[in-house]
Amino acid sequence: MPVRFTCDGEDIHPQLRWAGGPPAEEFALVMVDQDADEFVHWLVYGIPGHIPAVGAISPPPGAREGQNGFERIGYGGPCPPRADPAHRYLFTVYSLRVPRTRGLGPGASLDEVLDAIRCCIQAQGSLSATYER
């Protein structure tokens, strides 16, 4: 993971784009630390199906961000303990065949988002990165 996307840098979220899979009505994106009990670093949902990306400045219009493990809404970059070996971070994008998160406002939890989308996931993809301090 480039330092600028971590607590040691600008702590901004990366720009991500995805392609392939069936046409989607909505996307959801989750970033967790696999070496810290699936600690949530970022949760974006309600991403319109015609916008298969998350920009460098903010999520697409209409999308909302959930609560991360730092108890804040939005992105919280990797910040593993200095004595730890590299932590693995997993970005997962879910493609939904129907919109499912309209009833969720900003600040939803990972469980709330997964409960809302579980029925309608038609495809998913993932990207992993590591970071060590």
C-alpha positions in Angstrom: 0.0 0.0 0.0 1.5 3.3 -0.9 2.3 5.4 2.2 0.0 8.3 1.1 -3.0 6.1 1.7 -2.0 5.2 5.3 -1.9 6.9 8.7 1.8 7.7 8.0 0.9 9.7 4.9 -2.1 11.7 3.8 -4.6 9.0 5.0 -6.7 9.5 1.9 -8.4 6.6 0.1 -7.1 5.3 -3.2 -8.8 5.7 -6.5 -10.2 2.3 -7.6 -11.8 1.2 -10.8 -13.2 -2.2 -11.7 -14.4 -3.9 -14.9 -15.9 -7.2 -16.1 -18.8 -9.1 -14.7 -22.5 -8.8 -15.5 -24.1 -5.3 -15.6 -24.8 -4.1 -12.1 -27.5 -1.8 -10.6 -25.3 -1.0 -7.6 -21.9 -1.7 -6.2 -20.6 -1.9 -2.6 -16.9 -1.7 -1.6 -15.3 -3.0 1.6 -11.7 -2.7 2.8 -10.7 -4.8 5.8 -7.4 -5.7 7.6 -7.2 -9.4 7.4 -4.6 -9.5 10.2 -6.6 -7.5 12.7 -9.9 -9.6 13.0 -11.3 -8.1 9.7 -11.0 -4.5 11.1 -13.0 -2.3 8.7 -11.0 0.5 7.1 -13.5 1.6 4.5 -17.1 0.9 3.5 -18.8 2.5 0.5 -22.3 1.5 -0.7 -24.9 2.7 -3.0 -22.3 3.2 -5.8 -24.4 3.5 -9.0 -24.0 0.6 -11.4 -23.0 2.9 -14.2 -20.0 4.2 -12.2 -17.6 1.2 -11.6 -15.1 3.3 -9.7 -14.4 5.3 -6.5 -12.5 8.6 -7.2 -9.5 9.9 -5.3 -11.4 12.8 -3.7 -14.8 11.3 -2.7 -17.2 8.5 -3.5 -19.4 8.9 -6.6 -22.6 11.0 -6.3 -25.3 9.0 -4.5 -22.9 6.7 -2.8 -22.5 6.7 1.0 -19.7 5.7 3.3 -20.1 3.6 6.4 -18.6 3.5 9.8 -15.0 2.2 9.9 -13.3 0.5 12.8 -12.0 3.8 14.0 -15.6 4.7 14.8 -15.6 7.4 12.0 -17.6 7.6 8.8 -15.4 7.3 5.7 -11.9 6.0 5.1 -9.3 5.2 7.7 -6.0 4.1 6.3 -3.8 1.3 7.3 -2.0 1.9 10.6 -0.7 -1.4 12.0 1.3 -1.5 15.2 5.0 -0.7 14.5 6.1 -4.1 15.9 3.8 -6.1 13.7 4.8 -7.8 10.5 3.1 -6.5 7.3 -0.7 -6.5 7.5 -2.8 -7.7 4.6 -5.6 -5.4 3.4 -8.4 -6.7 1.3 -10.6 -4.6 -0.9 -13.8 -6.4 -2.1 -16.2 -5.0 -4.5 -19.7 -6.5 -4.7 -21.8 -6.2 -7.9 -25.6 -6.2 -7.1 -28.3 -7.1 -9.6 -30.8 -4.8 -7.9 -30.2 -1.7 -5.7 -30.3 -2.8 -2.0 -28.8 0.0 0.2 -31.2 2.9 -0.5 -32.6 2.6 3.0 -29.1 2.9 4.6 -27.9 6.3 5.4 -24.3 7.3 5.9 -22.6 5.6 8.8 -24.0 2.1 8.4 -22.0 -0.8 9.8 -20.4 -3.6 7.8 -23.0 -6.0 9.2 -25.9 -3.7 8.1 -24.5 -3.4 4.6 -23.8 -7.1 4.2 -27.3 -8.0 5.5 -28.8 -5.6 2.9 -26.8 -6.9 -0.1 -26.5 -10.6 0.7 -29.5 -11.6 -1.3 -28.5 -9.9 -4.5 -24.7 -10.3 -5.0 -24.2 -11.4 -8.5 -20.4 -11.1 -8.7 -17.5 -9.9 -6.6 -13.9 -9.2 -7.0 -11.0 -8.4 -4.7 -7.7 -6.7 -4.6 -5.1 -7.1 -1.8 -2.3 -4.9 -0.5 0.1 -5.0 2.4 1.5 -2.4 4.6 4.2 -2.5 7.4 5.3 0.4 9.5 
